[in-house]
Amino acid sequence: MVTHMKTTIEIAQPILEDAKDLAKREGVTLRLLVEEGLRSVLSSRQSRKRFQLKDAGFKGKGLQAGVEEGSWAAVRDAIYEGRGA
């Protein structure tokens, strides 16, 4: 069974005016246009595949000797060692 609920939404004035004009030209209600728009958005978003970041990890041995966890200065120095910085 389909139920209907009343609700209040705020719509920017220019969009509302365009929607009312379109509804009048097509001989339909503003409610019908709003429901059609919501169905369209819901459908397109439900059919999208959820993005999942590819695992770019590598098999390392963790922190290298001489680099203390949380020591940005030691990490930075190790990165640039031998590169003239």
PDB file with SEQRES, HELIX, SHEET and CRYST1 records, atoms N, CA, C and O in Angstrom:
SEQRES   1 A   85  MET VAL THR HIS MET LYS THR THR ILE GLU ILE ALA GLN          
SEQRES   2 A   85  PRO ILE LEU GLU ASP ALA LYS ASP LEU ALA LYS ARG GLU          
SEQRES   3 A   85  GLY VAL THR LEU ARG LEU LEU VAL GLU GLU GLY LEU ARG          
SEQRES   4 A   85  SER VAL LEU SER SER ARG GLN SER ARG LYS ARG PHE GLN          
SEQRES   5 A   85  LEU LYS ASP ALA GLY PHE LYS GLY LYS GLY LEU GLN ALA          
SEQRES   6 A   85  GLY VAL GLU GLU GLY SER TRP ALA ALA VAL ARG ASP ALA          
SEQRES   7 A   85  ILE TYR GLU GLY ARG GLY ALA                                  
HELIX    1 AA1 GLN A   13  GLU A   26  1                                  14    
HELIX    2 AA2 LEU A   30  SER A   47  1                                  18    
HELIX    3 AA3 TRP A   72  TYR A   80  1                                   9    
CRYST1    1.000    1.000    1.000  90.00  90.00  90.00 P 1           1          
ATOM      1  N   MET A   1       0.832  -1.177   0.000  1.00  0.00           N  
ATOM      2  CA  MET A   1       0.000   0.000   0.000  1.00  0.00           C  
ATOM      3  C   MET A   1       0.879   1.243   0.000  1.00  0.00           C  
ATOM      4  O   MET A   1       1.808   1.351   0.801  1.00  0.00           O  
ATOM      5  N   VAL A   2       0.593   2.161  -0.879  1.00  0.00           N  
ATOM      6  CA  VAL A   2       1.356   3.404  -0.972  1.00  0.00           C  
ATOM      7  C   VAL A   2       0.749   4.427  -0.024  1.00  0.00           C  
ATOM      8  O   VAL A   2      -0.458   4.669  -0.035  1.00  0.00           O  
ATOM      9  N   THR A   3       1.607   5.022   0.793  1.00  0.00           N  
ATOM     10  CA  THR A   3       1.121   6.083   1.671  1.00  0.00           C  
ATOM     11  C   THR A   3       1.756   7.391   1.246  1.00  0.00           C  
ATOM     12  O   THR A   3       2.852   7.412   0.686  1.00  0.00           O  
ATOM     13  N   HIS A   4       1.080   8.443   1.508  1.00  0.00           N  
ATOM     14  CA  HIS A   4       1.583   9.770   1.162  1.00  0.00           C  
ATOM     15  C   HIS A   4       1.783  10.567   2.441  1.00  0.00           C  
ATOM     16  O   HIS A   4       1.000  10.451   3.383  1.00  0.00           O  
ATOM     17  N   MET A   5       2.811  11.357   2.467  1.00  0.00           N  
ATOM     18  CA  MET A   5       3.090  12.198   3.621  1.00  0.00           C  
ATOM     19  C   MET A   5       3.302  13.622   3.140  1.00  0.00           C  
ATOM     20  O   MET A   5       3.875  13.859   2.076  1.00  0.00           O  
ATOM     21  N   LYS A   6       2.839  14.544   3.925  1.00  0.00           N  
ATOM     22  CA  LYS A   6       3.089  15.949   3.612  1.00  0.00           C  
ATOM     23  C   LYS A   6       4.385  16.356   4.291  1.00  0.00           C  
ATOM     24  O   LYS A   6       4.681  15.932   5.408  1.00  0.00           O  
ATOM     25  N   THR A   7       5.146  17.182   3.598  1.00  0.00           N  
ATOM     26  CA  THR A   7       6.383  17.696   4.167  1.00  0.00           C  
ATOM     27  C   THR A   7       6.629  19.083   3.596  1.00  0.00           C  
ATOM     28  O   THR A   7       6.017  19.472   2.601  1.00  0.00           O  
ATOM     29  N   THR A   8       7.502  19.806   4.211  1.00  0.00           N  
ATOM     30  CA  THR A   8       7.860  21.140   3.744  1.00  0.00           C  
ATOM     31  C   THR A   8       9.324  21.126   3.353  1.00  0.00           C  
ATOM     32  O   THR A   8      10.176  20.662   4.110  1.00  0.00           O  
ATOM     33  N   ILE A   9       9.611  21.639   2.162  1.00  0.00           N  
ATOM     34  CA  ILE A   9      11.000  21.754   1.720  1.00  0.00           C  
ATOM     35  C   ILE A   9      11.237  23.170   1.231  1.00  0.00           C  
ATOM     36  O   ILE A   9      10.318  23.839   0.758  1.00  0.00           O  
ATOM     37  N   GLU A  10      12.465  23.617   1.350  1.00  0.00           N  
ATOM     38  CA  GLU A  10      12.828  24.934   0.837  1.00  0.00           C  
ATOM     39  C   GLU A  10      13.489  24.743  -0.520  1.00  0.00           C  
ATOM     40  O   GLU A  10      14.424  23.956  -0.667  1.00  0.00           O  
ATOM     41  N   ILE A  11      12.995  25.467  -1.493  1.00  0.00           N  
ATOM     42  CA  ILE A  11      13.517  25.394  -2.856  1.00  0.00           C  
ATOM     43  C   ILE A  11      13.876  26.814  -3.285  1.00  0.00           C  
ATOM     44  O   ILE A  11      13.106  27.747  -3.059  1.00  0.00           O  
ATOM     45  N   ALA A  12      15.021  26.973  -3.892  1.00  0.00           N  
ATOM     46  CA  ALA A  12      15.436  28.292  -4.365  1.00  0.00           C  
ATOM     47  C   ALA A  12      14.380  28.843  -5.324  1.00  0.00           C  
ATOM     48  O   ALA A  12      13.856  28.120  -6.171  1.00  0.00           O  
ATOM     49  N   GLN A  13      14.083  30.114  -5.179  1.00  0.00           N  
ATOM     50  CA  GLN A  13      13.017  30.754  -5.946  1.00  0.00           C  
ATOM     51  C   GLN A  13      13.131  30.548  -7.459  1.00  0.00           C  
ATOM     52  O   GLN A  13      12.132  30.208  -8.093  1.00  0.00           O  
ATOM     53  N   PRO A  14      14.311  30.739  -8.064  1.00  0.00           N  
ATOM     54  CA  PRO A  14      14.400  30.545  -9.520  1.00  0.00           C  
ATOM     55  C   PRO A  14      14.069  29.114  -9.946  1.00  0.00           C  
ATOM     56  O   PRO A  14      13.436  28.906 -10.981  1.00  0.00           O  
ATOM     57  N   ILE A  15      14.494  28.126  -9.150  1.00  0.00           N  
ATOM     58  CA  ILE A  15      14.212  26.726  -9.484  1.00  0.00           C  
ATOM     59  C   ILE A  15      12.717  26.458  -9.357  1.00  0.00           C  
ATOM     60  O   ILE A  15      12.123  25.794 -10.207  1.00  0.00           O  
ATOM     61  N   LEU A  16      12.116  26.977  -8.296  1.00  0.00           N  
ATOM     62  CA  LEU A  16      10.683  26.782  -8.090  1.00  0.00           C  
ATOM     63  C   LEU A  16       9.880  27.398  -9.228  1.00  0.00           C  
ATOM     64  O   LEU A  16       8.932  26.791  -9.727  1.00  0.00           O  
ATOM     65  N   GLU A  17      10.259  28.596  -9.635  1.00  0.00           N  
ATOM     66  CA  GLU A  17       9.546  29.253 -10.736  1.00  0.00           C  
ATOM     67  C   GLU A  17       9.679  28.452 -12.031  1.00  0.00           C  
ATOM     68  O   GLU A  17       8.698  28.278 -12.755  1.00  0.00           O  
ATOM     69  N   ASP A  18      10.882  27.966 -12.325  1.00  0.00           N  
ATOM     70  CA  ASP A  18      11.088  27.145 -13.526  1.00  0.00           C  
ATOM     71  C   ASP A  18      10.264  25.862 -13.454  1.00  0.00           C  
ATOM     72  O   ASP A  18       9.672  25.439 -14.447  1.00  0.00           O  
ATOM     73  N   ALA A  19      10.231  25.248 -12.274  1.00  0.00           N  
ATOM     74  CA  ALA A  19       9.473  24.009 -12.114  1.00  0.00           C  
ATOM     75  C   ALA A  19       7.977  24.252 -12.285  1.00  0.00           C  
ATOM     76  O   ALA A  19       7.285  23.448 -12.909  1.00  0.00           O  
ATOM     77  N   LYS A  20       7.478  25.349 -11.737  1.00  0.00           N  
ATOM     78  CA  LYS A  20       6.055  25.681 -11.895  1.00  0.00           C  
ATOM     79  C   LYS A  20       5.724  25.933 -13.365  1.00  0.00           C  
ATOM     80  O   LYS A  20       4.688  25.488 -13.858  1.00  0.00           O  
ATOM     81  N   ASP A  21       6.607  26.649 -14.060  1.00  0.00           N  
ATOM     82  CA  ASP A  21       6.391  26.910 -15.492  1.00  0.00           C  
ATOM     83  C   ASP A  21       6.359  25.602 -16.276  1.00  0.00           C  
ATOM     84  O   ASP A  21       5.495  25.412 -17.133  1.00  0.00           O  
ATOM     85  N   LEU A  22       7.286  24.709 -15.990  1.00  0.00           N  
ATOM     86  CA  LEU A  22       7.339  23.425 -16.677  1.00  0.00           C  
ATOM     87  C   LEU A  22       6.085  22.598 -16.392  1.00  0.00           C  
ATOM     88  O   LEU A  22       5.510  21.995 -17.298  1.00  0.00           O  
ATOM     89  N   ALA A  23       5.672  22.576 -15.143  1.00  0.00           N  
ATOM     90  CA  ALA A  23       4.467  21.828 -14.777  1.00  0.00           C  
ATOM     91  C   ALA A  23       3.254  22.363 -15.527  1.00  0.00           C  
ATOM     92  O   ALA A  23       2.423  21.595 -16.012  1.00  0.00           O  
ATOM     93  N   LYS A  24       3.162  23.673 -15.615  1.00  0.00           N  
ATOM     94  CA  LYS A  24       2.026  24.284 -16.320  1.00  0.00           C  
ATOM     95  C   LYS A  24       2.059  23.934 -17.808  1.00  0.00           C  
ATOM     96  O   LYS A  24       1.032  23.582 -18.389  1.00  0.00           O  
ATOM     97  N   ARG A  25       3.254  24.031 -18.430  1.00  0.00           N  
ATOM     98  CA  ARG A  25       3.389  23.709 -19.859  1.00  0.00           C  
ATOM     99  C   ARG A  25       3.038  22.259 -20.150  1.00  0.00           C  
ATOM    100  O   ARG A  25       2.432  21.948 -21.175  1.00  0.00           O  
ATOM    101  N   GLU A  26       3.429  21.368 -19.227  1.00  0.00           N  
ATOM    102  CA  GLU A  26       3.202  19.940 -19.448  1.00  0.00           C  
ATOM    103  C   GLU A  26       1.860  19.466 -18.907  1.00  0.00           C  
ATOM    104  O   GLU A  26       1.471  18.317 -19.115  1.00  0.00           O  
ATOM    105  N   GLY A  27       1.157  20.348 -18.216  1.00  0.00           N  
ATOM    106  CA  GLY A  27      -0.151  19.984 -17.688  1.00  0.00           C  
ATOM    107  C   GLY A  27      -0.089  18.974 -16.557  1.00  0.00           C  
ATOM    108  O   GLY A  27      -0.967  18.121 -16.422  1.00  0.00           O  
ATOM    109  N   VAL A  28       0.956  19.077 -15.745  1.00  0.00           N  
ATOM    110  CA  VAL A  28       1.118  18.173 -14.602  1.00  0.00           C  
ATOM    111  C   VAL A  28       1.262  19.008 -13.337  1.00  0.00           C  
ATOM    112  O   VAL A  28       1.368  20.233 -13.396  1.00  0.00           O  
ATOM    113  N   THR A  29       1.264  18.338 -12.202  1.00  0.00           N  
ATOM    114  CA  THR A  29       1.413  19.052 -10.936  1.00  0.00           C  
ATOM    115  C   THR A  29       2.888  19.218 -10.575  1.00  0.00           C  
ATOM    116  O   THR A  29       3.759  18.483 -11.041  1.00  0.00           O  
ATOM    117  N   LEU A  30       3.125  20.201  -9.737  1.00  0.00           N  
ATOM    118  CA  LEU A  30       4.479  20.400  -9.221  1.00  0.00           C  
ATOM    119  C   LEU A  30       4.903  19.179  -8.403  1.00  0.00           C  
ATOM    120  O   LEU A  30       6.061  18.763  -8.436  1.00  0.00           O  
ATOM    121  N   ARG A  31       3.955  18.623  -7.680  1.00  0.00           N  
ATOM    122  CA  ARG A  31       4.227  17.405  -6.891  1.00  0.00           C  
ATOM    123  C   ARG A  31       4.753  16.285  -7.794  1.00  0.00           C  
ATOM    124  O   ARG A  31       5.717  15.603  -7.445  1.00  0.00           O  
ATOM    125  N   LEU A  32       4.123  16.100  -8.942  1.00  0.00           N  
ATOM    126  CA  LEU A  32       4.549  15.051  -9.865  1.00  0.00           C  
ATOM    127  C   LEU A  32       5.991  15.296 -10.328  1.00  0.00           C  
ATOM    128  O   LEU A  32       6.786  14.358 -10.398  1.00  0.00           O  
ATOM    129  N   LEU A  33       6.327  16.534 -10.641  1.00  0.00           N  
ATOM    130  CA  LEU A  33       7.701  16.843 -11.070  1.00  0.00           C  
ATOM    131  C   LEU A  33       8.701  16.564  -9.955  1.00  0.00           C  
ATOM    132  O   LEU A  33       9.770  16.007 -10.205  1.00  0.00           O  
ATOM    133  N   VAL A  34       8.361  16.948  -8.728  1.00  0.00           N  
ATOM    134  CA  VAL A  34       9.262  16.725  -7.599  1.00  0.00           C  
ATOM    135  C   VAL A  34       9.459  15.230  -7.370  1.00  0.00           C  
ATOM    136  O   VAL A  34      10.587  14.776  -7.176  1.00  0.00           O  
ATOM    137  N   GLU A  35       8.371  14.464  -7.393  1.00  0.00           N  
ATOM    138  CA  GLU A  35       8.484  13.019  -7.198  1.00  0.00           C  
ATOM    139  C   GLU A  35       9.298  12.371  -8.322  1.00  0.00           C  
ATOM    140  O   GLU A  35      10.121  11.491  -8.071  1.00  0.00           O  
ATOM    141  N   GLU A  36       9.064  12.809  -9.552  1.00  0.00           N  
ATOM    142  CA  GLU A  36       9.814  12.268 -10.690  1.00  0.00           C  
ATOM    143  C   GLU A  36      11.308  12.573 -10.541  1.00  0.00           C  
ATOM    144  O   GLU A  36      12.149  11.711 -10.797  1.00  0.00           O  
ATOM    145  N   GLY A  37      11.630  13.784 -10.133  1.00  0.00           N  
ATOM    146  CA  GLY A  37      13.030  14.161  -9.933  1.00  0.00           C  
ATOM    147  C   GLY A  37      13.687  13.350  -8.841  1.00  0.00           C  
ATOM    148  O   GLY A  37      14.822  12.898  -8.994  1.00  0.00           O  
ATOM    149  N   LEU A  38      12.978  13.162  -7.731  1.00  0.00           N  
ATOM    150  CA  LEU A  38      13.534  12.370  -6.633  1.00  0.00           C  
ATOM    151  C   LEU A  38      13.728  10.914  -7.044  1.00  0.00           C  
ATOM    152  O   LEU A  38      14.743  10.301  -6.710  1.00  0.00           O  
ATOM    153  N   ARG A  39      12.757  10.363  -7.766  1.00  0.00           N  
ATOM    154  CA  ARG A  39      12.911   8.976  -8.246  1.00  0.00           C  
ATOM    155  C   ARG A  39      14.143   8.844  -9.141  1.00  0.00           C  
ATOM    156  O   ARG A  39      14.897   7.876  -9.045  1.00  0.00           O  
ATOM    157  N   SER A  40      14.330   9.828 -10.006  1.00  0.00           N  
ATOM    158  CA  SER A  40      15.464   9.793 -10.925  1.00  0.00           C  
ATOM    159  C   SER A  40      16.788   9.827 -10.164  1.00  0.00           C  
ATOM    160  O   SER A  40      17.694   9.047 -10.457  1.00  0.00           O  
ATOM    161  N   VAL A  41      16.901  10.720  -9.198  1.00  0.00           N  
ATOM    162  CA  VAL A  41      18.134  10.830  -8.413  1.00  0.00           C  
ATOM    163  C   VAL A  41      18.367   9.561  -7.597  1.00  0.00           C  
ATOM    164  O   VAL A  41      19.480   9.036  -7.566  1.00  0.00           O  
ATOM    165  N   LEU A  42      17.324   9.073  -6.942  1.00  0.00           N  
ATOM    166  CA  LEU A  42      17.469   7.857  -6.136  1.00  0.00           C  
ATOM    167  C   LEU A  42      17.893   6.676  -6.991  1.00  0.00           C  
ATOM    168  O   LEU A  42      18.759   5.898  -6.590  1.00  0.00           O  
ATOM    169  N   SER A  43      17.296   6.536  -8.154  1.00  0.00           N  
ATOM    170  CA  SER A  43      17.625   5.431  -9.046  1.00  0.00           C  
ATOM    171  C   SER A  43      19.072   5.503  -9.522  1.00  0.00           C  
ATOM    172  O   SER A  43      19.781   4.497  -9.523  1.00  0.00           O  
ATOM    173  N   SER A  44      19.506   6.686  -9.923  1.00  0.00           N  
ATOM    174  CA  SER A  44      20.871   6.811 -10.451  1.00  0.00           C  
ATOM    175  C   SER A  44      21.918   6.591  -9.361  1.00  0.00           C  
ATOM    176  O   SER A  44      22.988   6.042  -9.625  1.00  0.00           O  
ATOM    177  N   ARG A  45      21.613   7.013  -8.155  1.00  0.00           N  
ATOM    178  CA  ARG A  45      22.586   6.851  -7.073  1.00  0.00           C  
ATOM    179  C   ARG A  45      22.613   5.438  -6.529  1.00  0.00           C  
ATOM    180  O   ARG A  45      23.655   4.986  -6.053  1.00  0.00           O  
ATOM    181  N   GLN A  46      21.506   4.735  -6.585  1.00  0.00           N  
ATOM    182  CA  GLN A  46      21.482   3.359  -6.103  1.00  0.00           C  
ATOM    183  C   GLN A  46      22.196   2.427  -7.068  1.00  0.00           C  
ATOM    184  O   GLN A  46      22.738   1.402  -6.653  1.00  0.00           O  
ATOM    185  N   SER A  47      22.202   2.772  -8.355  1.00  0.00           N  
ATOM    186  CA  SER A  47      22.818   1.892  -9.337  1.00  0.00           C  
ATOM    187  C   SER A  47      24.322   2.118  -9.473  1.00  0.00           C  
ATOM    188  O   SER A  47      25.015   1.335 -10.122  1.00  0.00           O  
ATOM    189  N   ARG A  48      24.816   3.178  -8.867  1.00  0.00           N  
ATOM    190  CA  ARG A  48      26.259   3.434  -8.923  1.00  0.00           C  
ATOM    191  C   ARG A  48      27.004   2.413  -8.089  1.00  0.00           C  
ATOM    192  O   ARG A  48      26.551   2.004  -7.020  1.00  0.00           O  
ATOM    193  N   LYS A  49      28.157   2.012  -8.599  1.00  0.00           N  
ATOM    194  CA  LYS A  49      29.024   1.146  -7.804  1.00  0.00           C  
ATOM    195  C   LYS A  49      29.718   2.022  -6.768  1.00  0.00           C  
ATOM    196  O   LYS A  49      30.140   3.141  -7.056  1.00  0.00           O  
ATOM    197  N   ARG A  50      29.822   1.497  -5.582  1.00  0.00           N  
ATOM    198  CA  ARG A  50      30.519   2.231  -4.535  1.00  0.00           C  
ATOM    199  C   ARG A  50      32.013   2.228  -4.838  1.00  0.00           C  
ATOM    200  O   ARG A  50      32.588   1.187  -5.155  1.00  0.00           O  
ATOM    201  N   PHE A  51      32.631   3.393  -4.739  1.00  0.00           N  
ATOM    202  CA  PHE A  51      34.061   3.508  -5.003  1.00  0.00           C  
ATOM    203  C   PHE A  51      34.845   2.828  -3.887  1.00  0.00           C  
ATOM    204  O   PHE A  51      34.572   3.030  -2.703  1.00  0.00           O  
ATOM    205  N   GLN A  52      35.807   2.034  -4.278  1.00  0.00           N  
ATOM    206  CA  GLN A  52      36.689   1.414  -3.297  1.00  0.00           C  
ATOM    207  C   GLN A  52      38.131   1.632  -3.744  1.00  0.00           C  
ATOM    208  O   GLN A  52      38.516   1.267  -4.855  1.00  0.00           O  
ATOM    209  N   LEU A  53      38.902   2.221  -2.876  1.00  0.00           N  
ATOM    210  CA  LEU A  53      40.294   2.511  -3.167  1.00  0.00           C  
ATOM    211  C   LEU A  53      41.086   1.217  -3.246  1.00  0.00           C  
ATOM    212  O   LEU A  53      40.989   0.366  -2.362  1.00  0.00           O  
ATOM    213  N   LYS A  54      41.863   1.072  -4.302  1.00  0.00           N  
ATOM    214  CA  LYS A  54      42.683  -0.115  -4.496  1.00  0.00           C  
ATOM    215  C   LYS A  54      43.771  -0.167  -3.414  1.00  0.00           C  
ATOM    216  O   LYS A  54      44.361   0.853  -3.059  1.00  0.00           O  
ATOM    217  N   ASP A  55      44.019  -1.357  -2.910  1.00  0.00           N  
ATOM    218  CA  ASP A  55      45.061  -1.534  -1.904  1.00  0.00           C  
ATOM    219  C   ASP A  55      46.420  -1.313  -2.567  1.00  0.00           C  
ATOM    220  O   ASP A  55      46.813  -2.072  -3.453  1.00  0.00           O  
ATOM    221  N   ALA A  56      47.124  -0.287  -2.141  1.00  0.00           N  
ATOM    222  CA  ALA A  56      48.427   0.034  -2.720  1.00  0.00           C  
ATOM    223  C   ALA A  56      49.544  -0.274  -1.725  1.00  0.00           C  
ATOM    224  O   ALA A  56      50.655   0.244  -1.839  1.00  0.00           O  
ATOM    225  N   GLY A  57      49.230  -1.124  -0.751  1.00  0.00           N  
ATOM    226  CA  GLY A  57      50.239  -1.479   0.237  1.00  0.00           C  
ATOM    227  C   GLY A  57      51.357  -2.312  -0.380  1.00  0.00           C  
ATOM    228  O   GLY A  57      51.220  -2.827  -1.489  1.00  0.00           O  
ATOM    229  N   PHE A  58      52.441  -2.435   0.334  1.00  0.00           N  
ATOM    230  CA  PHE A  58      53.546  -3.258  -0.138  1.00  0.00           C  
ATOM    231  C   PHE A  58      54.092  -4.029   1.047  1.00  0.00           C  
ATOM    232  O   PHE A  58      53.822  -3.704   2.203  1.00  0.00           O  
ATOM    233  N   LYS A  59      54.846  -5.030   0.743  1.00  0.00           N  
ATOM    234  CA  LYS A  59      55.358  -5.902   1.803  1.00  0.00           C  
ATOM    235  C   LYS A  59      56.703  -5.385   2.293  1.00  0.00           C  
ATOM    236  O   LYS A  59      57.764  -5.826   1.852  1.00  0.00           O  
ATOM    237  N   GLY A  60      56.625  -4.454   3.201  1.00  0.00           N  
ATOM    238  CA  GLY A  60      57.842  -3.908   3.785  1.00  0.00           C  
ATOM    239  C   GLY A  60      58.075  -4.507   5.160  1.00  0.00           C  
ATOM    240  O   GLY A  60      57.368  -5.422   5.582  1.00  0.00           O  
ATOM    241  N   LYS A  61      59.044  -3.996   5.832  1.00  0.00           N  
ATOM    242  CA  LYS A  61      59.382  -4.515   7.156  1.00  0.00           C  
ATOM    243  C   LYS A  61      59.102  -3.469   8.226  1.00  0.00           C  
ATOM    244  O   LYS A  61      59.726  -3.481   9.287  1.00  0.00           O  
ATOM    245  N   GLY A  62      58.166  -2.564   7.951  1.00  0.00           N  
ATOM    246  CA  GLY A  62      57.815  -1.547   8.940  1.00  0.00           C  
ATOM    247  C   GLY A  62      58.870  -0.455   8.993  1.00  0.00           C  
ATOM    248  O   GLY A  62      59.559  -0.185   8.009  1.00  0.00           O  
ATOM    249  N   LEU A  63      58.982   0.163  10.154  1.00  0.00           N  
ATOM    250  CA  LEU A  63      59.945   1.250  10.323  1.00  0.00           C  
ATOM    251  C   LEU A  63      61.368   0.724  10.227  1.00  0.00           C  
ATOM    252  O   LEU A  63      61.700  -0.331  10.768  1.00  0.00           O  
ATOM    253  N   GLN A  64      62.174   1.462   9.547  1.00  0.00           N  
ATOM    254  CA  GLN A  64      63.577   1.087   9.405  1.00  0.00           C  
ATOM    255  C   GLN A  64      64.355   1.555  10.630  1.00  0.00           C  
ATOM    256  O   GLN A  64      63.919   2.452  11.352  1.00  0.00           O  
ATOM    257  N   ALA A  65      65.493   0.945  10.848  1.00  0.00           N  
ATOM    258  CA  ALA A  65      66.333   1.299  11.987  1.00  0.00           C  
ATOM    259  C   ALA A  65      66.678   2.788  11.940  1.00  0.00           C  
ATOM    260  O   ALA A  65      66.983   3.328  10.876  1.00  0.00           O  
ATOM    261  N   GLY A  66      66.629   3.431  13.071  1.00  0.00           N  
ATOM    262  CA  GLY A  66      66.981   4.838  13.152  1.00  0.00           C  
ATOM    263  C   GLY A  66      65.803   5.778  12.949  1.00  0.00           C  
ATOM    264  O   GLY A  66      65.953   6.993  13.086  1.00  0.00           O  
ATOM    265  N   VAL A  67      64.662   5.249  12.631  1.00  0.00           N  
ATOM    266  CA  VAL A  67      63.476   6.092  12.440  1.00  0.00           C  
ATOM    267  C   VAL A  67      62.498   5.764  13.562  1.00  0.00           C  
ATOM    268  O   VAL A  67      61.926   4.675  13.607  1.00  0.00           O  
ATOM    269  N   GLU A  68      62.317   6.715  14.459  1.00  0.00           N  
ATOM    270  CA  GLU A  68      61.404   6.498  15.578  1.00  0.00           C  
ATOM    271  C   GLU A  68      59.985   6.825  15.134  1.00  0.00           C  
ATOM    272  O   GLU A  68      59.763   7.778  14.386  1.00  0.00           O  
ATOM    273  N   GLU A  69      59.048   6.048  15.589  1.00  0.00           N  
ATOM    274  CA  GLU A  69      57.651   6.295  15.234  1.00  0.00           C  
ATOM    275  C   GLU A  69      57.246   7.690  15.715  1.00  0.00           C  
ATOM    276  O   GLU A  69      57.471   8.054  16.870  1.00  0.00           O  
ATOM    277  N   GLY A  70      56.655   8.450  14.822  1.00  0.00           N  
ATOM    278  CA  GLY A  70      56.196   9.780  15.167  1.00  0.00           C  
ATOM    279  C   GLY A  70      57.254  10.865  14.993  1.00  0.00           C  
ATOM    280  O   GLY A  70      56.974  12.036  15.249  1.00  0.00           O  
ATOM    281  N   SER A  71      58.454  10.506  14.568  1.00  0.00           N  
ATOM    282  CA  SER A  71      59.507  11.500  14.400  1.00  0.00           C  
ATOM    283  C   SER A  71      59.573  11.937  12.943  1.00  0.00           C  
ATOM    284  O   SER A  71      60.270  11.326  12.134  1.00  0.00           O  
ATOM    285  N   TRP A  72      58.848  12.989  12.619  1.00  0.00           N  
ATOM    286  CA  TRP A  72      58.809  13.483  11.248  1.00  0.00           C  
ATOM    287  C   TRP A  72      60.197  13.922  10.777  1.00  0.00           C  
ATOM    288  O   TRP A  72      60.548  13.707   9.617  1.00  0.00           O  
ATOM    289  N   ALA A  73      60.969  14.519  11.641  1.00  0.00           N  
ATOM    290  CA  ALA A  73      62.306  14.986  11.265  1.00  0.00           C  
ATOM    291  C   ALA A  73      63.176  13.810  10.802  1.00  0.00           C  
ATOM    292  O   ALA A  73      63.904  13.927   9.817  1.00  0.00           O  
ATOM    293  N   ALA A  74      63.100  12.676  11.514  1.00  0.00           N  
ATOM    294  CA  ALA A  74      63.901  11.508  11.135  1.00  0.00           C  
ATOM    295  C   ALA A  74      63.418  10.934   9.805  1.00  0.00           C  
ATOM    296  O   ALA A  74      64.233  10.524   8.978  1.00  0.00           O  
ATOM    297  N   VAL A  75      62.112  10.900   9.593  1.00  0.00           N  
ATOM    298  CA  VAL A  75      61.562  10.389   8.334  1.00  0.00           C  
ATOM    299  C   VAL A  75      61.987  11.294   7.177  1.00  0.00           C  
ATOM    300  O   VAL A  75      62.435  10.811   6.137  1.00  0.00           O  
ATOM    301  N   ARG A  76      61.845  12.599   7.364  1.00  0.00           N  
ATOM    302  CA  ARG A  76      62.226  13.559   6.322  1.00  0.00           C  
ATOM    303  C   ARG A  76      63.714  13.440   5.985  1.00  0.00           C  
ATOM    304  O   ARG A  76      64.087  13.438   4.812  1.00  0.00           O  
ATOM    305  N   ASP A  77      64.545  13.343   6.990  1.00  0.00           N  
ATOM    306  CA  ASP A  77      65.984  13.224   6.750  1.00  0.00           C  
ATOM    307  C   ASP A  77      66.308  11.937   5.981  1.00  0.00           C  
ATOM    308  O   ASP A  77      67.172  11.944   5.104  1.00  0.00           O  
ATOM    309  N   ALA A  78      65.622  10.838   6.302  1.00  0.00           N  
ATOM    310  CA  ALA A  78      65.860   9.574   5.610  1.00  0.00           C  
ATOM    311  C   ALA A  78      65.417   9.658   4.150  1.00  0.00           C  
ATOM    312  O   ALA A  78      66.068   9.092   3.271  1.00  0.00           O  
ATOM    313  N   ILE A  79      64.335  10.346   3.892  1.00  0.00           N  
ATOM    314  CA  ILE A  79      63.831  10.487   2.523  1.00  0.00           C  
ATOM    315  C   ILE A  79      64.834  11.240   1.650  1.00  0.00           C  
ATOM    316  O   ILE A  79      65.103  10.847   0.514  1.00  0.00           O  
ATOM    317  N   TYR A  80      65.375  12.311   2.186  1.00  0.00           N  
ATOM    318  CA  TYR A  80      66.244  13.171   1.396  1.00  0.00           C  
ATOM    319  C   TYR A  80      67.731  12.829   1.517  1.00  0.00           C  
ATOM    320  O   TYR A  80      68.567  13.504   0.915  1.00  0.00           O  
ATOM    321  N   GLU A  81      68.065  11.809   2.272  1.00  0.00           N  
ATOM    322  CA  GLU A  81      69.474  11.454   2.458  1.00  0.00           C  
ATOM    323  C   GLU A  81      70.114  11.116   1.115  1.00  0.00           C  
ATOM    324  O   GLU A  81      69.584  10.308   0.352  1.00  0.00           O  
ATOM    325  N   GLY A  82      71.238  11.731   0.837  1.00  0.00           N  
ATOM    326  CA  GLY A  82      71.960  11.475  -0.415  1.00  0.00           C  
ATOM    327  C   GLY A  82      71.363  12.189  -1.631  1.00  0.00           C  
ATOM    328  O   GLY A  82      71.764  11.910  -2.761  1.00  0.00           O  
ATOM    329  N   ARG A  83      70.433  13.083  -1.421  1.00  0.00           N  
ATOM    330  CA  ARG A  83      69.796  13.769  -2.557  1.00  0.00           C  
ATOM    331  C   ARG A  83      70.111  15.270  -2.562  1.00  0.00           C  
ATOM    332  O   ARG A  83      69.460  16.039  -3.268  1.00  0.00           O  
ATOM    333  N   GLY A  84      71.074  15.668  -1.800  1.00  0.00           N  
ATOM    334  CA  GLY A  84      71.564  17.040  -1.840  1.00  0.00           C  
ATOM    335  C   GLY A  84      70.715  18.049  -1.089  1.00  0.00           C  
ATOM    336  O   GLY A  84      70.922  19.255  -1.226  1.00  0.00           O  
ATOM    337  N   ALA A  85      69.777  17.581  -0.310  1.00  0.00           N  
ATOM    338  CA  ALA A  85      68.920  18.532   0.438  1.00  0.00           C  
ATOM    339  C   ALA A  85      69.394  18.691   1.854  1.00  0.00           C  
ATOM    340  O   ALA A  85      68.798  19.445   2.624  1.00  0.00           O  
TER     341      ALA A  85                                                      
END                                                                             
